[in-house]
């Protein structure tokens, strides 16, 4: 049986802070087993997308959300991370996202992608208390995708509800995909609005922007 586990941003931060692994189980209809549609692999990302490894240093943004359409009964859960990596002489920008979409019968499909995007597609940072992401994954040879590709636009603005310093290990698990975080970061709560390959981020999302310090992010599938 496939079970979907989604780590909300706050849980990820808490997990990093105490050095343990945390994940929250997505809601499921009683007595119903979600059925996950088969998605095709697209894009690059290196090595056929079986694994991605990046060391984040510098500005970083997180958004985790759940939302749906009350008329159709469909709902979705999503998570997105973007940030700076690489070296001073070879700066890079990484992006990963995961979206699970389900209908009223709990037939679910998974869309995700990870890899490098052009540095210019991410602007702002902690100094300006906001972050802006605008990238198109279609045709990006350094990005691996399952499901549709396309435009991703997200804007973060610091709201100052809380700040957090994290240090340790946490993970995010979806059916067939596991994302492992190891390292330290300093973050502040924010609001996030935008769309990820056609899926809107809920206005009630959990969002953070901050600074990462040698945070290793490994994605396995």
KESE-31047 format. One record per residue: residue number from 0; residue in one letter; y, x, z of N, C-alpha, C in turn. Coordinates in steps of 0.2 Angstrom, whole numbers, m for minus. Layout:
@num NUM residu a nY Y nX X nZ Z caY Y caX X caZ Z cY Y cX X cZ Z
...
END
This chain:
@num 0 residu x nY m6 nX 4 nZ 0 caY 0 caX 0 caZ 0 cY 6 cX 4 cZ 0
@num 1 residu x nY 11 nX 3 nZ m4 caY 17 caX 6 caZ m5 cY 22 cX 3 cZ 0
@num 2 residu x nY 25 nX 7 nZ 4 caY 30 caX 5 caZ 9 cY 37 cX 9 cZ 8
@num 3 residu x nY 42 nX 5 nZ 7 caY 48 caX 8 caZ 6 cY 52 cX 10 cZ 12
@num 4 residu x nY 54 nX 16 nZ 13 caY 58 caX 18 caZ 19 cY 65 cX 21 cZ 17
@num 5 residu x nY 70 nX 18 nZ 20 caY 77 caX 20 caZ 18 cY 80 cX 23 cZ 24
@num 6 residu x nY 83 nX 29 nZ 24 caY 87 caX 32 caZ 30 cY 94 cX 30 cZ 29
@num 7 residu x nY 97 nX 26 nZ 33 caY 104 caX 24 caZ 33 cY 108 cX 31 cZ 35
@num 8 residu x nY 114 nX 31 nZ 32 caY 117 caX 38 caZ 33 cY 118 cX 39 cZ 41
@num 9 residu x nY 120 nX 34 nZ 45 caY 120 caX 36 caZ 52 cY 114 cX 38 cZ 55
@num 10 residu x nY 108 nX 36 nZ 53 caY 102 caX 38 caZ 55 cY 100 cX 45 cZ 53
@num 11 residu x nY 102 nX 47 nZ 46 caY 102 caX 54 caZ 44 cY 106 cX 58 cZ 48
@num 12 residu x nY 112 nX 57 nZ 50 caY 116 caX 61 caZ 54 cY 113 cX 62 cZ 61
@num 13 residu x nY 110 nX 56 nZ 64 caY 107 caX 57 caZ 70 cY 101 cX 61 cZ 70
@num 14 residu x nY 97 nX 61 nZ 65 caY 91 caX 65 caZ 64 cY 93 cX 72 cZ 63
@num 15 residu x nY 98 nX 74 nZ 59 caY 100 caX 81 caZ 59 cY 103 cX 83 cZ 66
@num 16 residu x nY 106 nX 79 nZ 69 caY 109 caX 81 caZ 76 cY 104 cX 83 cZ 81
@num 17 residu x nY 98 nX 79 nZ 81 caY 93 caX 81 caZ 86 cY 87 cX 85 cZ 83
@num 18 residu x nY 87 nX 86 nZ 76 caY 82 caX 90 caZ 73 cY 76 cX 87 cZ 73
@num 19 residu x nY 76 nX 80 nZ 71 caY 70 caX 77 caZ 70 cY 70 cX 73 cZ 64
@num 20 residu x nY 64 nX 69 nZ 62 caY 64 caX 65 caZ 56 cY 65 cX 58 cZ 57
@num 21 residu x nY 70 nX 55 nZ 53 caY 71 caX 48 caZ 55 cY 71 cX 44 cZ 48
@num 22 residu x nY 68 nX 38 nZ 48 caY 69 caX 34 caZ 42 cY 68 cX 26 cZ 45
@num 23 residu x nY 72 nX 22 nZ 41 caY 71 caX 15 caZ 43 cY 67 cX 11 cZ 38
@num 24 residu x nY 63 nX 6 nZ 39 caY 59 caX 3 caZ 35 cY 63 cX m3 cZ 32
@num 25 residu x nY 63 nX m3 nZ 25 caY 67 caX m9 caZ 22 cY 64 cX m15 cZ 23
@num 26 residu x nY 68 nX m21 nZ 24 caY 65 caX m28 caZ 25 cY 60 cX m30 cZ 20
@num 27 residu x nY 55 nX m33 nZ 22 caY 50 caX m36 caZ 18 cY 48 cX m43 cZ 20
@num 28 residu x nY 46 nX m47 nZ 15 caY 44 caX m54 caZ 17 cY 38 cX m54 cZ 20
@num 29 residu x nY 37 nX m58 nZ 25 caY 31 caX m58 caZ 29 cY 25 cX m59 cZ 25
@num 30 residu x nY 19 nX m55 nZ 25 caY 13 caX m56 caZ 21 cY 14 cX m55 cZ 14
@num 31 residu x nY 19 nX m52 nZ 12 caY 20 caX m50 caZ 5 cY 21 cX m43 cZ 4
@num 32 residu x nY 17 nX m40 nZ m1 caY 17 caX m33 caZ m3 cY 21 cX m32 cZ m9
@num 33 residu x nY 27 nX m28 nZ m8 caY 31 caX m27 caZ m14 cY 27 cX m24 cZ m19
@num 34 residu x nY 29 nX m26 nZ m26 caY 26 caX m23 caZ m31 cY 31 cX m19 cZ m35
@num 35 residu x nY 30 nX m12 nZ m36 caY 34 caX m8 caZ m40 cY 33 cX m7 cZ m47
@num 36 residu x nY 38 nX m9 nZ m51 caY 37 caX m8 caZ m58 cY 37 cX m1 cZ m60
@num 37 residu x nY 34 nX 1 nZ m66 caY 33 caX 8 caZ m68 cY 40 cX 9 cZ m72
@num 38 residu x nY 43 nX 15 nZ m70 caY 49 caX 17 caZ m74 cY 47 cX 23 cZ m78
@num 39 residu x nY 51 nX 24 nZ m83 caY 50 caX 30 caZ m87 cY 54 cX 36 cZ m85
@num 40 residu x nY 52 nX 42 nZ m86 caY 56 caX 48 caZ m84 cY 60 cX 50 cZ m90
@num 41 residu x nY 67 nX 51 nZ m88 caY 72 caX 53 caZ m94 cY 76 cX 59 cZ m91
@num 42 residu x nY 79 nX 62 nZ m95 caY 84 caX 68 caZ m93 cY 80 cX 74 cZ m92
@num 43 residu x nY 84 nX 79 nZ m89 caY 82 caX 86 caZ m88 cY 81 cX 87 cZ m81
@num 44 residu x nY 84 nX 91 nZ m78 caY 84 caX 92 caZ m71 cY 79 cX 98 cZ m69
@num 45 residu x nY 76 nX 101 nZ m74 caY 71 caX 107 caZ m73 cY 65 cX 105 cZ m71
@num 46 residu x nY 59 nX 108 nZ m74 caY 53 caX 107 caZ m71 cY 50 cX 100 cZ m72
@num 47 residu x nY 52 nX 96 nZ m76 caY 50 caX 89 caZ m77 cY 52 cX 85 cZ m71
@num 48 residu x nY 56 nX 87 nZ m67 caY 58 caX 83 caZ m61 cY 53 cX 82 cZ m55
@num 49 residu x nY 48 nX 86 nZ m55 caY 43 caX 86 caZ m50 cY 46 cX 88 cZ m43
@num 50 residu x nY 51 nX 93 nZ m43 caY 55 caX 95 caZ m37 cY 62 cX 98 cZ m39
@num 51 residu x nY 66 nX 96 nZ m34 caY 73 caX 99 caZ m35 cY 75 cX 102 cZ m28
@num 52 residu x nY 78 nX 108 nZ m29 caY 80 caX 112 caZ m23 cY 87 cX 114 cZ m24
@num 53 residu x nY 91 nX 113 nZ m19 caY 99 caX 115 caZ m19 cY 101 cX 116 cZ m12
@num 54 residu x nY 105 nX 121 nZ m12 caY 108 caX 123 caZ m5 cY 116 cX 121 cZ m6
@num 55 residu x nY 118 nX 116 nZ m2 caY 124 caX 113 caZ m2 cY 129 cX 117 cZ 3
@num 56 residu x nY 135 nX 119 nZ 0 caY 140 caX 122 caZ 4 cY 147 cX 119 cZ 1
@num 57 residu x nY 151 nX 117 nZ 6 caY 157 caX 114 caZ 4 cY 157 cX 107 cZ 5
@num 58 residu x nY 162 nX 104 nZ 1 caY 163 caX 96 caZ 1 cY 156 cX 93 cZ 0
@num 59 residu x nY 155 nX 87 nZ 3 caY 149 caX 83 caZ 2 cY 151 cX 76 cZ 4
@num 60 residu x nY 148 nX 71 nZ 0 caY 149 caX 64 caZ 1 cY 142 cX 60 cZ 2
@num 61 residu x nY 142 nX 55 nZ 6 caY 136 caX 51 caZ 7 cY 138 cX 44 cZ 6
@num 62 residu x nY 133 nX 40 nZ 3 caY 134 caX 33 caZ 4 cY 127 cX 29 cZ 4
@num 63 residu x nY 126 nX 25 nZ 8 caY 120 caX 21 caZ 9 cY 122 cX 14 cZ 9
@num 64 residu x nY 118 nX 9 nZ 6 caY 120 caX 2 caZ 6 cY 114 cX m2 cZ 5
@num 65 residu x nY 116 nX m8 nZ 6 caY 111 caX m14 caZ 4 cY 115 cX m20 cZ 2
@num 66 residu x nY 113 nX m23 nZ m3 caY 117 caX m29 caZ m5 cY 112 cX m34 cZ m9
@num 67 residu x nY 115 nX m39 nZ m12 caY 111 caX m43 caZ m16 cY 115 cX m49 cZ m19
@num 68 residu x nY 112 nX m53 nZ m22 caY 115 caX m59 caZ m25 cY 112 cX m65 cZ m22
@num 69 residu x nY 116 nX m69 nZ m18 caY 113 caX m75 caZ m14 cY 111 cX m80 cZ m19
@num 70 residu x nY 114 nX m81 nZ m25 caY 112 caX m86 caZ m30 cY 105 cX m85 cZ m33
@num 71 residu x nY 104 nX m79 nZ m35 caY 97 caX m77 caZ m38 cY 92 cX m75 cZ m33
@num 72 residu x nY 94 nX m73 nZ m27 caY 90 caX m71 caZ m22 cY 88 cX m63 cZ m23
@num 73 residu x nY 91 nX m60 nZ m27 caY 89 caX m53 caZ m28 cY 93 cX m48 cZ m23
@num 74 residu x nY 90 nX m43 nZ m22 caY 94 caX m38 caZ m17 cY 92 cX m31 cZ m19
@num 75 residu x nY 96 nX m26 nZ m16 caY 95 caX m19 caZ m18 cY 97 cX m15 cZ m12
@num 76 residu x nY 93 nX m9 nZ m12 caY 95 caX m4 caZ m7 cY 97 cX 2 cZ m10
@num 77 residu x nY 102 nX 6 nZ m8 caY 103 caX 12 caZ m12 cY 106 cX 18 cZ m7
@num 78 residu x nY 105 nX 24 nZ m10 caY 108 caX 30 caZ m7 cY 110 cX 35 cZ m12
@num 79 residu x nY 116 nX 38 nZ m10 caY 118 caX 43 caZ m15 cY 121 cX 49 cZ m11
@num 80 residu x nY 120 nX 55 nZ m13 caY 123 caX 61 caZ m10 cY 126 cX 65 cZ m16
@num 81 residu x nY 132 nX 68 nZ m15 caY 135 caX 72 caZ m20 cY 138 cX 78 cZ m16
@num 82 residu x nY 139 nX 84 nZ m19 caY 142 caX 89 caZ m15 cY 142 cX 96 cZ m19
@num 83 residu x nY 145 nX 100 nZ m16 caY 146 caX 107 caZ m19 cY 140 cX 112 cZ m17
@num 84 residu x nY 138 nX 116 nZ m22 caY 133 caX 121 caZ m21 cY 134 cX 127 cZ m25
@num 85 residu x nY 129 nX 131 nZ m25 caY 130 caX 138 caZ m29 cY 134 cX 143 cZ m25
@num 86 residu x nY 137 nX 148 nZ m29 caY 140 caX 153 caZ m26 cY 147 cX 153 cZ m28
@num 87 residu x nY 151 nX 158 nZ m25 caY 158 caX 159 caZ m27 cY 159 cX 160 cZ m34
@num 88 residu x nY 155 nX 165 nZ m37 caY 155 caX 166 caZ m44 cY 152 cX 161 cZ m48
@num 89 residu x nY 147 nX 157 nZ m46 caY 144 caX 152 caZ m50 cY 144 cX 146 cZ m46
@num 90 residu x nY 150 nX 142 nZ m45 caY 150 caX 136 caZ m41 cY 146 cX 130 cZ m45
@num 91 residu x nY 143 nX 126 nZ m42 caY 139 caX 120 caZ m45 cY 140 cX 114 cZ m41
@num 92 residu x nY 139 nX 108 nZ m44 caY 140 caX 102 caZ m41 cY 133 cX 98 cZ m42
@num 93 residu x nY 130 nX 96 nZ m36 caY 124 caX 92 caZ m37 cY 125 cX 85 cZ m35
@num 94 residu x nY 120 nX 81 nZ m38 caY 120 caX 73 caZ m37 cY 113 cX 71 cZ m36
@num 95 residu x nY 112 nX 66 nZ m31 caY 106 caX 63 caZ m31 cY 107 cX 56 cZ m29
@num 96 residu x nY 103 nX 51 nZ m32 caY 104 caX 44 caZ m30 cY 97 cX 41 cZ m30
@num 97 residu x nY 96 nX 35 nZ m26 caY 90 caX 31 caZ m26 cY 92 cX 24 cZ m25
@num 98 residu x nY 89 nX 20 nZ m29 caY 91 caX 13 caZ m29 cY 84 cX 9 cZ m30
@num 99 residu x nY 83 nX 4 nZ m25 caY 77 caX 0 caZ m25 cY 80 cX m7 cZ m26
@num 100 residu x nY 77 nX m11 nZ m31 caY 79 caX m17 caZ m33 cY 73 cX m22 cZ m32
@num 101 residu x nY 74 nX m28 nZ m29 caY 69 caX m33 caZ m28 cY 71 cX m40 cZ m30
@num 102 residu x nY 66 nX m44 nZ m32 caY 68 caX m51 caZ m34 cY 66 cX m55 cZ m28
@num 103 residu x nY 66 nX m62 nZ m28 caY 65 caX m66 caZ m23 cY 57 cX m66 cZ m21
@num 104 residu x nY 53 nX m63 nZ m26 caY 46 caX m63 caZ m25 cY 44 cX m56 cZ m22
@num 105 residu x nY 49 nX m52 nZ m21 caY 48 caX m45 caZ m19 cY 44 cX m41 cZ m24
@num 106 residu x nY 45 nX m42 nZ m30 caY 43 caX m38 caZ m36 cY 49 cX m32 cZ m36
@num 107 residu x nY 48 nX m26 nZ m35 caY 53 caX m21 caZ m34 cY 52 cX m16 cZ m39
@num 108 residu x nY 58 nX m13 nZ m41 caY 58 caX m7 caZ m45 cY 62 cX m2 cZ m42
@num 109 residu x nY 61 nX 4 nZ m44 caY 64 caX 10 caZ m41 cY 68 cX 14 cZ m47
@num 110 residu x nY 74 nX 15 nZ m46 caY 78 caX 19 caZ m50 cY 81 cX 25 cZ m46
@num 111 residu x nY 80 nX 31 nZ m49 caY 83 caX 37 caZ m46 cY 85 cX 43 cZ m50
@num 112 residu x nY 89 nX 47 nZ m48 caY 90 caX 53 caZ m52 cY 93 cX 59 cZ m48
@num 113 residu x nY 92 nX 65 nZ m50 caY 95 caX 71 caZ m46 cY 95 cX 77 cZ m51
@num 114 residu x nY 100 nX 81 nZ m49 caY 101 caX 87 caZ m53 cY 109 cX 89 cZ m53
@num 115 residu x nY 111 nX 93 nZ m58 caY 117 caX 96 caZ m58 cY 122 cX 92 cZ m62
@num 116 residu x nY 128 nX 91 nZ m60 caY 133 caX 88 caZ m65 cY 139 cX 93 cZ m66
@num 117 residu x nY 143 nX 91 nZ m71 caY 149 caX 96 caZ m72 cY 154 cX 96 cZ m65
@num 118 residu x nY 156 nX 102 nZ m64 caY 160 caX 103 caZ m58 cY 166 cX 98 cZ m58
@num 119 residu x nY 169 nX 97 nZ m64 caY 175 caX 93 caZ m64 cY 174 cX 86 cZ m62
@num 120 residu x nY 168 nX 84 nZ m62 caY 166 caX 77 caZ m61 cY 167 cX 75 cZ m54
@num 121 residu x nY 168 nX 80 nZ m49 caY 169 caX 78 caZ m42 cY 176 cX 81 cZ m40
@num 122 residu x nY 180 nX 77 nZ m37 caY 187 caX 80 caZ m35 cY 188 cX 77 cZ m28
@num 123 residu x nY 193 nX 81 nZ m25 caY 195 caX 79 caZ m18 cY 191 cX 83 cZ m13
@num 124 residu x nY 191 nX 80 nZ m7 caY 188 caX 84 caZ m2 cY 191 cX 82 cZ 5
@num 125 residu x nY 188 nX 85 nZ 10 caY 191 caX 84 caZ 17 cY 198 cX 85 cZ 18
@num 126 residu x nY 201 nX 90 nZ 14 caY 208 caX 92 caZ 15 cY 212 cX 86 cZ 13
@num 127 residu x nY 210 nX 82 nZ 8 caY 214 caX 76 caZ 6 cY 211 cX 70 cZ 9
@num 128 residu x nY 206 nX 70 nZ 13 caY 203 caX 65 caZ 16 cY 201 cX 59 cZ 11
@num 129 residu x nY 199 nX 62 nZ 5 caY 196 caX 57 caZ 0 cY 192 cX 61 cZ m5
@num 130 residu x nY 187 nX 58 nZ m8 caY 183 caX 61 caZ m13 cY 182 cX 56 cZ m19
@num 131 residu x nY 182 nX 59 nZ m25 caY 181 caX 55 caZ m31 cY 175 cX 58 cZ m35
@num 132 residu x nY 171 nX 53 nZ m37 caY 165 caX 55 caZ m41 cY 165 cX 51 cZ m48
@num 133 residu x nY 165 nX 54 nZ m53 caY 165 caX 51 caZ m60 cY 161 cX 55 cZ m65
@num 134 residu x nY 155 nX 53 nZ m66 caY 150 caX 57 caZ m70 cY 146 cX 52 cZ m75
@num 135 residu x nY 144 nX 54 nZ m80 caY 139 caX 50 caZ m84 cY 133 cX 55 cZ m85
@num 136 residu x nY 127 nX 52 nZ m83 caY 121 caX 56 caZ m83 cY 118 cX 55 cZ m90
@num 137 residu x nY 120 nX 51 nZ m94 caY 116 caX 50 caZ m101 cY 118 cX 57 cZ m105
@num 138 residu x nY 112 nX 60 nZ m107 caY 113 caX 66 caZ m111 cY 114 cX 72 cZ m107
@num 139 residu x nY 114 nX 72 nZ m100 caY 115 caX 78 caZ m96 cY 108 cX 82 cZ m96
@num 140 residu x nY 108 nX 87 nZ m99 caY 101 caX 91 caZ m99 cY 99 cX 94 cZ m92
@num 141 residu x nY 104 nX 94 nZ m87 caY 103 caX 97 caZ m81 cY 101 cX 91 cZ m75
@num 142 residu x nY 100 nX 85 nZ m78 caY 99 caX 80 caZ m73 cY 93 cX 76 cZ m75
@num 143 residu x nY 89 nX 75 nZ m70 caY 82 caX 71 caZ m71 cY 83 cX 64 cZ m68
@num 144 residu x nY 81 nX 59 nZ m72 caY 82 caX 52 caZ m70 cY 75 cX 48 cZ m72
@num 145 residu x nY 74 nX 43 nZ m67 caY 69 caX 38 caZ m68 cY 73 cX 31 cZ m69
@num 146 residu x nY 72 nX 28 nZ m74 caY 76 caX 22 caZ m75 cY 82 cX 23 cZ m79
@num 147 residu x nY 86 nX 18 nZ m79 caY 92 caX 19 caZ m84 cY 97 cX 25 cZ m82
@num 148 residu x nY 100 nX 27 nZ m86 caY 106 caX 32 caZ m85 cY 112 cX 29 cZ m87
@num 149 residu x nY 118 nX 33 nZ m85 caY 124 caX 30 caZ m87 cY 130 cX 32 cZ m82
@num 150 residu x nY 135 nX 29 nZ m82 caY 141 caX 30 caZ m78 cY 140 cX 29 cZ m71
@num 151 residu x nY 142 nX 34 nZ m67 caY 142 caX 33 caZ m60 cY 149 cX 35 cZ m57
@num 152 residu x nY 152 nX 30 nZ m54 caY 159 caX 31 caZ m51 cY 159 cX 29 cZ m44
@num 153 residu x nY 161 nX 33 nZ m39 caY 162 caX 32 caZ m32 cY 168 cX 35 cZ m30
@num 154 residu x nY 172 nX 31 nZ m25 caY 177 caX 33 caZ m22 cY 176 cX 33 cZ m14
@num 155 residu x nY 177 nX 38 nZ m11 caY 177 caX 38 caZ m4 cY 184 cX 39 cZ m1
@num 156 residu x nY 186 nX 36 nZ 5 caY 192 caX 37 caZ 8 cY 190 cX 37 cZ 16
@num 157 residu x nY 193 nX 42 nZ 19 caY 191 caX 42 caZ 26 cY 194 cX 36 cZ 30
@num 158 residu x nY 190 nX 33 nZ 35 caY 193 caX 28 caZ 39 cY 193 cX 30 cZ 46
@num 159 residu x nY 191 nX 36 nZ 48 caY 192 caX 38 caZ 55 cY 188 cX 35 cZ 60
@num 160 residu x nY 183 nX 30 nZ 59 caY 180 caX 27 caZ 64 cY 176 cX 32 cZ 69
@num 161 residu x nY 173 nX 37 nZ 66 caY 170 caX 42 caZ 70 cY 169 cX 48 cZ 66
@num 162 residu x nY 168 nX 54 nZ 70 caY 166 caX 60 caZ 67 cY 159 cX 62 cZ 69
@num 163 residu x nY 156 nX 67 nZ 66 caY 149 caX 69 caZ 68 cY 148 cX 76 cZ 66
@num 164 residu x nY 145 nX 80 nZ 70 caY 142 caX 86 caZ 68 cY 135 cX 86 cZ 68
@num 165 residu x nY 132 nX 88 nZ 63 caY 124 caX 88 caZ 63 cY 121 cX 95 cZ 62
@num 166 residu x nY 115 nX 96 nZ 65 caY 112 caX 102 caZ 64 cY 104 cX 101 cZ 65
@num 167 residu x nY 100 nX 102 nZ 60 caY 93 caX 101 caZ 61 cY 90 cX 99 cZ 54
@num 168 residu x nY 85 nX 94 nZ 55 caY 81 caX 92 caZ 49 cY 81 cX 84 cZ 49
@num 169 residu x nY 81 nX 81 nZ 43 caY 80 caX 74 caZ 42 cY 77 cX 73 cZ 35
@num 170 residu x nY 74 nX 67 nZ 34 caY 72 caX 65 caZ 28 cY 73 cX 58 cZ 26
@num 171 residu x nY 73 nX 57 nZ 19 caY 73 caX 50 caZ 16 cY 67 cX 49 cZ 12
@num 172 residu x nY 64 nX 44 nZ 13 caY 57 caX 43 caZ 9 cY 58 cX 36 cZ 5
@num 173 residu x nY 56 nX 37 nZ m1 caY 55 caX 31 caZ m5 cY 48 cX 31 cZ m8
@num 174 residu x nY 45 nX 26 nZ m11 caY 39 caX 26 caZ m14 cY 38 cX 32 cZ m19
@num 175 residu x nY 34 nX 37 nZ m18 caY 34 caX 42 caZ m23 cY 39 cX 47 cZ m23
@num 176 residu x nY 44 nX 47 nZ m18 caY 50 caX 52 caZ m18 cY 51 cX 53 cZ m11
@num 177 residu x nY 52 nX 60 nZ m9 caY 54 caX 62 caZ m3 cY 60 cX 67 cZ m3
@num 178 residu x nY 65 nX 66 nZ 1 caY 71 caX 70 caZ 1 cY 71 cX 73 cZ 8
@num 179 residu x nY 72 nX 80 nZ 8 caY 72 caX 83 caZ 15 cY 78 cX 87 cZ 15
@num 180 residu x nY 82 nX 86 nZ 21 caY 88 caX 89 caZ 23 cY 87 cX 94 cZ 28
@num 181 residu x nY 89 nX 100 nZ 28 caY 89 caX 105 caZ 33 cY 95 cX 109 cZ 33
@num 182 residu x nY 99 nX 109 nZ 39 caY 105 caX 113 caZ 39 cY 110 cX 110 cZ 44
@num 183 residu x nY 116 nX 111 nZ 43 caY 122 caX 108 caZ 47 cY 127 cX 106 cZ 43
@num 184 residu x nY 131 nX 101 nZ 45 caY 137 caX 98 caZ 42 cY 141 cX 95 cZ 47
@num 185 residu x nY 148 nX 94 nZ 45 caY 153 caX 91 caZ 49 cY 156 cX 85 cZ 44
@num 186 residu x nY 155 nX 79 nZ 47 caY 157 caX 74 caZ 43 cY 162 cX 69 cZ 47
@num 187 residu x nY 165 nX 64 nZ 43 caY 169 caX 59 caZ 46 cY 167 cX 53 cZ 42
@num 188 residu x nY 168 nX 47 nZ 45 caY 166 caX 41 caZ 42 cY 171 cX 39 cZ 37
@num 189 residu x nY 169 nX 35 nZ 32 caY 173 caX 33 caZ 26 cY 171 cX 27 cZ 23
@num 190 residu x nY 175 nX 24 nZ 19 caY 173 caX 18 caZ 15 cY 172 cX 21 cZ 8
@num 191 residu x nY 167 nX 18 nZ 5 caY 165 caX 20 caZ m2 cY 164 cX 14 cZ m6
@num 192 residu x nY 167 nX 14 nZ m12 caY 167 caX 9 caZ m17 cY 165 cX 12 cZ m24
@num 193 residu x nY 161 nX 8 nZ m28 caY 160 caX 10 caZ m35 cY 153 cX 7 cZ m37
@num 194 residu x nY 151 nX 10 nZ m43 caY 145 caX 8 caZ m46 cY 140 cX 14 cZ m48
@num 195 residu x nY 134 nX 13 nZ m47 caY 129 caX 18 caZ m49 cY 124 cX 15 cZ m54
@num 196 residu x nY 125 nX 18 nZ m60 caY 121 caX 15 caZ m66 cY 121 cX 8 cZ m66
@num 197 residu x nY 127 nX 5 nZ m65 caY 127 caX m3 caZ m66 cY 126 cX m7 cZ m59
@num 198 residu x nY 124 nX m3 nZ m54 caY 123 caX m6 caZ m47 cY 129 cX m5 cZ m43
@num 199 residu x nY 132 nX m11 nZ m40 caY 138 caX m10 caZ m36 cY 136 cX m8 cZ m29
@num 200 residu x nY 140 nX m3 nZ m26 caY 139 caX m1 caZ m19 cY 142 cX m7 cZ m15
@num 201 residu x nY 139 nX m9 nZ m10 caY 141 caX m14 caZ m6 cY 147 cX m12 cZ m2
@num 202 residu x nY 152 nX m17 nZ m1 caY 158 caX m15 caZ 3 cY 156 cX m14 cZ 10
@num 203 residu x nY 150 nX m15 nZ 12 caY 148 caX m14 caZ 19 cY 143 cX m8 cZ 20
@num 204 residu x nY 144 nX m3 nZ 15 caY 140 caX 3 caZ 15 cY 142 cX 7 cZ 21
@num 205 residu x nY 137 nX 11 nZ 23 caY 138 caX 17 caZ 27 cY 140 cX 23 cZ 23
@num 206 residu x nY 146 nX 26 nZ 24 caY 148 caX 31 caZ 20 cY 151 cX 37 cZ 25
@num 207 residu x nY 150 nX 43 nZ 22 caY 153 caX 49 caZ 25 cY 156 cX 54 cZ 20
@num 208 residu x nY 161 nX 57 nZ 22 caY 162 caX 63 caZ 18 cY 163 cX 69 cZ 23
@num 209 residu x nY 162 nX 75 nZ 21 caY 163 caX 81 caZ 25 cY 162 cX 87 cZ 22
@num 210 residu x nY 160 nX 92 nZ 26 caY 158 caX 99 caZ 24 cY 151 cX 101 cZ 26
@num 211 residu x nY 147 nX 103 nZ 21 caY 141 caX 106 caZ 22 cY 141 cX 113 cZ 23
@num 212 residu x nY 136 nX 116 nZ 27 caY 136 caX 123 caZ 29 cY 128 cX 125 cZ 28
@num 213 residu x nY 127 nX 127 nZ 22 caY 120 caX 130 caZ 20 cY 115 cX 124 cZ 21
@num 214 residu x nY 116 nX 118 nZ 19 caY 112 caX 113 caZ 19 cY 107 cX 113 cZ 14
@num 215 residu x nY 100 nX 114 nZ 15 caY 95 caX 114 caZ 10 cY 93 cX 107 cZ 9
@num 216 residu x nY 93 nX 105 nZ 3 caY 91 caX 98 caZ 1 cY 85 cX 99 cZ m4
@num 217 residu x nY 79 nX 97 nZ m2 caY 73 caX 97 caZ m7 cY 71 cX 90 cZ m8
@num 218 residu x nY 70 nX 89 nZ m15 caY 67 caX 82 caZ m17 cY 60 cX 83 cZ m20
@num 219 residu x nY 56 nX 79 nZ m18 caY 49 caX 80 caZ m20 cY 47 cX 73 cZ m23
@num 220 residu x nY 43 nX 73 nZ m28 caY 40 caX 67 caZ m31 cY 33 cX 68 cZ m34
END
